[in-house]
Amino acid sequence: MPKVRTLGVVGLGLIGGSMALDLRKRGFAEVVLGVEAEPVNAEAALNLGLVDEILPLEECARRSDLLVLAVPVGAALAMLPQVLDIFADCEGDKIVIDVCSTKSALVEAVQEHPLRRFYVPTHPMAGTEYSGPWAAQPGLFDGRACIICNKDDSAPEAVKLVEEIYDCLNMRVIPMDAANHDVHTAYVSHISHVTSFALALTVLEKEKDEKHIFDLASGGFSSTVRLAKSNADMWVPILTQNRENVLQVMDTYMEMMGRFRKAVDECDGDAIRELIFQANRIKRILR
């Protein structure tokens, strides 16, 4: 039997579309409703079978037992209080989760809302550089981690159901405070995108002949700048909302770049070797 009869997904791109796909395929939800502002994307989501219907936000929230906000964090920040207000006017308990990459602003926005307990902040740590309904894929979340933030502020039954969602998606759940989450994602996710954007801009600025980039770019370059293909609508609010943490990480990154620059400038092979040797320690963590 499905865990919920009706699942609503707001935003049918990579994350929302992939969740809709697997949660129905794996029997978690019987009916999947969608909210998608872009008409082309809405039509594609229907044609691809990601959802059964496309609805306005209010109707979707009213009809859904569980609602997933899979939109850029700036949009989620505006929608979340609105969704809880809609829930207040509905019969029965409903649950809303978000899947955004920053958490503190979202948590603060509804901290005093009377239905705060029916909101569970989550962040499934999965994705690609692609966007839109066409990017949705089965198995995207398998084996990955999902962060659930500030569990004690949510109703136990709501947390239990959300944990079952991510168990259905074959994810391991990690509880974390929202502020700590934002610090850690700045280091392991946000800086990766910033450096990828910066490297892409550097190469595009210096290498005016695009054919040379295409012909000479190896696997190493392609993998390093892969994230530079990411959607600006998603990353502008992430980087601005997590500004303080991102700036701290960028300062540390530039300090490390300065060490490399000094060693290279001085032709100091021993210093270069030592920096690389220290960096190699990451192999013990990431295999």
C-alpha positions as CSV (number, residue, x, y, z in Angstrom):
1,M,0.0,0.0,0.0
2,P,1.2,3.5,-0.8
3,K,2.5,5.5,2.2
4,V,0.5,8.6,1.0
5,R,-2.4,8.7,-1.4
6,T,-1.4,12.1,-3.0
7,L,2.0,13.6,-3.4
8,G,2.5,17.1,-4.6
9,V,5.7,18.4,-6.1
10,V,6.3,22.1,-6.7
11,G,9.0,22.5,-9.3
12,L,9.5,19.7,-11.8
13,G,13.1,20.0,-12.7
14,L,15.9,17.6,-11.9
15,I,15.3,17.0,-8.2
16,G,11.5,17.4,-8.1
17,G,11.0,15.4,-11.3
18,S,13.3,12.6,-10.1
19,M,11.6,12.4,-6.8
20,A,8.2,12.3,-8.4
21,L,9.4,9.5,-10.8
22,D,10.8,7.2,-8.1
23,L,8.3,7.8,-5.3
24,R,5.5,6.7,-7.6
25,K,7.4,3.9,-9.3
26,R,8.5,2.5,-5.9
27,G,4.9,2.6,-4.5
28,F,5.3,5.5,-2.1
29,A,2.5,7.6,-3.6
30,E,-0.6,6.7,-5.5
31,V,-1.3,10.0,-7.2
32,V,1.4,12.7,-8.0
33,L,0.4,16.3,-8.6
34,G,2.7,19.0,-9.9
35,V,3.1,22.7,-9.9
36,E,5.2,24.2,-12.7
37,A,5.2,27.9,-13.6
38,E,7.0,27.4,-17.0
39,P,4.3,26.1,-19.5
40,V,6.9,24.2,-21.7
41,N,8.2,22.5,-18.6
42,A,4.7,21.7,-17.4
43,E,3.7,20.1,-20.7
44,A,7.0,18.1,-20.7
45,A,6.4,16.9,-17.2
46,L,3.0,15.6,-18.2
47,N,4.3,14.0,-21.4
48,L,7.1,12.3,-19.6
49,G,4.8,10.9,-17.0
50,L,6.4,12.7,-14.0
51,V,3.0,13.8,-12.7
52,D,-0.7,13.1,-13.2
53,E,-1.9,16.7,-13.2
54,I,-0.5,20.2,-13.3
55,L,-2.2,22.5,-10.8
56,P,-1.9,26.0,-9.3
57,L,0.0,26.0,-6.0
58,E,-3.0,26.5,-3.7
59,E,-5.0,23.6,-5.2
60,C,-2.0,21.3,-5.2
61,A,-1.4,22.1,-1.5
62,R,-5.0,21.5,-0.6
63,R,-5.2,18.2,-2.4
64,S,-1.7,16.8,-1.4
65,D,-1.0,14.8,1.8
66,L,2.6,15.7,1.4
67,L,4.0,18.6,-0.6
68,V,7.6,18.9,-1.8
69,L,9.0,22.3,-2.6
70,A,11.7,21.6,-5.2
71,V,12.2,25.2,-6.4
72,P,15.1,27.6,-6.0
73,V,15.6,28.6,-2.4
74,G,14.4,32.2,-3.1
75,A,11.1,31.0,-4.4
76,A,10.8,28.4,-1.6
77,L,11.3,31.2,1.0
78,A,8.2,33.0,-0.4
79,M,6.2,29.8,-0.8
80,L,6.7,28.1,2.5
81,P,4.7,30.5,4.8
82,Q,2.0,30.6,2.1
83,V,1.8,26.8,2.1
84,L,1.5,26.6,5.8
85,D,-1.2,29.2,5.7
86,I,-3.1,27.0,3.2
87,F,-2.7,24.0,5.4
88,A,-4.3,25.9,8.3
89,D,-7.5,26.1,6.3
90,C,-7.5,22.4,5.4
91,E,-8.9,19.4,7.2
92,G,-6.4,16.8,8.5
93,D,-2.7,17.0,8.9
94,K,-0.5,17.8,5.9
95,I,3.2,17.9,5.6
96,V,5.5,20.1,3.5
97,I,9.2,19.6,2.9
98,D,11.8,21.5,0.9
99,V,14.9,20.1,-0.9
100,C,16.9,23.3,-1.0
101,S,20.6,23.7,-0.6
102,T,20.4,26.3,2.2
103,K,18.3,26.0,5.3
104,S,18.7,28.8,7.9
105,A,16.6,31.4,6.1
106,L,13.8,28.9,5.5
107,V,13.7,27.7,9.1
108,E,13.7,31.3,10.4
109,A,10.9,32.3,8.0
110,V,8.4,30.0,9.7
111,Q,9.9,29.6,13.2
112,E,6.8,31.2,14.8
113,H,4.2,29.9,12.4
114,P,1.5,27.9,14.3
115,L,1.9,25.0,11.9
116,R,5.7,25.0,11.9
117,R,5.6,21.4,13.2
118,F,4.3,20.2,9.8
119,Y,7.3,21.5,8.0
120,V,10.4,19.2,7.7
121,P,13.6,20.9,6.2
122,T,15.5,18.4,4.1
123,H,18.4,18.4,1.6
124,P,19.0,15.3,-0.5
125,M,22.6,15.6,-1.5
126,A,22.3,14.5,-5.2
127,G,22.1,16.2,-8.5
128,T,23.7,16.9,-11.9
129,E,24.5,20.1,-13.8
130,Y,21.3,19.7,-15.9
131,S,17.9,21.2,-15.2
132,G,14.3,20.9,-16.4
133,P,11.9,17.9,-16.6
134,W,14.1,16.3,-19.2
135,A,16.9,16.0,-16.6
136,A,14.7,13.9,-14.3
137,Q,16.1,10.4,-13.9
138,P,15.3,7.2,-11.9
139,G,17.7,6.2,-9.2
140,L,19.2,9.7,-8.9
141,F,19.2,9.5,-5.1
142,D,20.3,5.9,-4.6
143,G,23.1,5.6,-2.1
144,R,23.3,9.3,-1.4
145,A,23.0,11.2,1.9
146,C,20.0,13.3,2.8
147,I,20.2,15.9,5.6
148,I,17.1,16.5,7.8
149,C,17.4,19.7,9.8
150,N,16.1,20.8,13.2
151,K,14.1,17.6,13.7
152,D,13.0,18.5,17.1
153,D,11.0,21.5,15.7
154,S,8.9,19.1,13.5
155,A,6.2,16.8,14.6
156,P,7.5,13.2,15.2
157,E,5.0,11.7,12.8
158,A,6.0,14.2,10.1
159,V,9.7,13.3,10.6
160,K,8.9,9.6,10.5
161,L,7.0,9.9,7.2
162,V,9.8,12.0,5.7
163,E,12.4,9.5,6.8
164,E,10.3,6.9,5.0
165,I,10.4,9.0,1.8
166,Y,14.2,9.0,1.8
167,D,14.3,5.3,2.7
168,C,12.2,4.7,-0.3
169,L,14.7,6.7,-2.4
170,N,17.5,4.5,-0.9
171,M,19.1,7.5,0.9
172,R,20.9,7.5,4.2
173,V,19.4,10.2,6.5
174,I,21.7,12.5,8.6
175,P,20.2,14.8,11.2
176,M,21.8,18.2,11.4
177,D,21.2,21.7,12.8
178,A,20.3,24.2,10.0
179,A,23.2,26.6,10.7
180,N,25.7,23.7,10.6
181,H,24.2,22.4,7.4
182,D,24.7,25.8,5.7
183,V,28.4,25.9,6.8
184,H,29.1,22.3,5.6
185,T,27.3,22.8,2.3
186,A,29.3,25.9,1.7
187,Y,32.5,23.8,1.9
188,V,31.5,20.7,0.1
189,S,29.0,22.0,-2.5
190,H,28.8,25.8,-2.9
191,I,32.5,26.4,-3.3
192,S,32.7,23.7,-5.9
193,H,30.2,25.6,-8.1
194,V,31.9,29.0,-7.5
195,T,35.3,27.6,-8.5
196,S,33.8,25.9,-11.6
197,F,32.1,29.1,-12.7
198,A,35.4,31.1,-12.1
199,L,37.5,28.5,-14.1
200,A,35.0,28.6,-17.0
201,L,35.1,32.4,-17.1
202,T,38.9,32.3,-16.9
203,V,39.2,30.0,-19.9
204,L,36.6,31.7,-21.9
205,E,38.3,35.1,-21.3
206,K,41.8,33.9,-22.2
207,E,41.1,31.3,-24.9
208,K,39.2,33.3,-27.5
209,D,39.3,30.4,-30.0
210,E,36.5,28.1,-28.8
211,K,37.6,25.4,-31.2
212,H,40.9,25.1,-29.3
213,I,39.0,24.7,-26.0
214,F,36.9,21.9,-27.6
215,D,39.9,20.2,-29.3
216,L,42.3,20.4,-26.3
217,A,40.0,20.0,-23.3
218,S,40.7,16.7,-21.6
219,G,38.6,14.7,-19.1
220,G,40.2,16.6,-16.2
221,F,39.1,20.0,-17.6
222,S,35.6,18.8,-18.5
223,S,35.0,17.3,-15.1
224,T,36.3,20.4,-13.3
225,V,34.0,22.8,-15.3
226,R,31.0,20.5,-15.5
227,L,29.3,22.4,-12.7
228,A,29.7,25.7,-14.7
229,K,26.7,24.5,-16.7
230,S,24.5,24.8,-13.7
231,N,21.4,27.0,-13.7
232,A,21.8,30.7,-12.5
233,D,18.3,30.8,-11.2
234,M,19.2,28.1,-8.7
235,W,22.6,29.4,-7.7
236,V,22.1,33.1,-7.3
237,P,19.8,32.7,-4.3
238,I,21.9,29.9,-2.8
239,L,25.1,32.1,-2.9
240,T,23.3,35.2,-1.6
241,Q,21.4,33.5,1.2
242,N,24.5,31.6,2.3
243,R,26.7,34.6,1.8
244,E,28.7,34.7,5.0
245,N,29.6,31.0,4.9
246,V,30.4,31.1,1.2
247,L,32.7,34.2,1.6
248,Q,34.6,32.5,4.4
249,V,35.2,29.4,2.2
250,M,36.2,31.6,-0.7
251,D,38.7,33.5,1.4
252,T,40.2,30.1,2.5
253,Y,40.3,28.9,-1.1
254,M,42.0,32.1,-2.3
255,E,44.6,31.7,0.5
256,M,45.4,28.2,-0.8
257,M,45.6,29.5,-4.3
258,G,48.0,32.1,-3.1
259,R,50.2,29.4,-1.6
260,F,50.2,27.5,-4.9
261,R,50.9,30.8,-6.8
262,K,53.9,31.6,-4.6
263,A,55.4,28.2,-5.0
264,V,55.0,28.2,-8.8
265,D,56.3,31.7,-9.0
266,E,59.4,30.8,-7.1
267,C,59.9,27.5,-9.0
268,D,59.8,25.8,-5.6
269,G,59.3,22.2,-6.5
270,D,59.5,21.1,-2.9
271,A,56.7,23.4,-1.8
272,I,54.5,22.4,-4.8
273,R,55.1,18.7,-3.9
274,E,54.2,19.3,-0.3
275,L,50.9,21.1,-1.2
276,I,49.9,18.3,-3.6
277,F,50.9,15.7,-0.9
278,Q,48.7,17.5,1.6
279,A,45.8,17.6,-0.9
280,N,46.2,13.9,-1.6
281,R,44.8,13.2,1.9
282,I,41.4,13.7,0.4
283,K,41.8,10.2,-1.1
284,R,41.3,8.7,2.4
285,I,37.8,10.3,2.5
286,L,36.7,10.2,-1.1
287,R,37.4,7.1,-3.1
